Amino acid sequence: TGGRRLGHAGQLCRWTHDVNPTQAFCNKALSDRYVSRLLRLAWLAPDVLERLVMRREPCAISLYDLCFVASLPWDEQPARVFD
């Protein structure tokens, strides 16, 4: 579900400070494709990550689309994610 996926994205944020995120995901038995998609979320703007993970603000787009937004400049991301 979307909530579980957002939870995994939150775990990714915490893991990047503690351990190798790839190792952490391997321990969760997730598919390579799914892990690859979540790792792209690491390129989201810090304010977007904070709003999604810490404040749990609703996202206006799908997780799939969120991965593509991560490739945009940081100043453009909030409008694409939350509007």
Secondary structure, 3 states (H helix, E strand, C coil): CHHHHHHHHHHHHHHHHHCCHHHHHHHCCCCHHHHHHHHHHHHCCHHHHHHHHHCCCCCCCCHHHHHHHCCCCHHHHHHHHHC
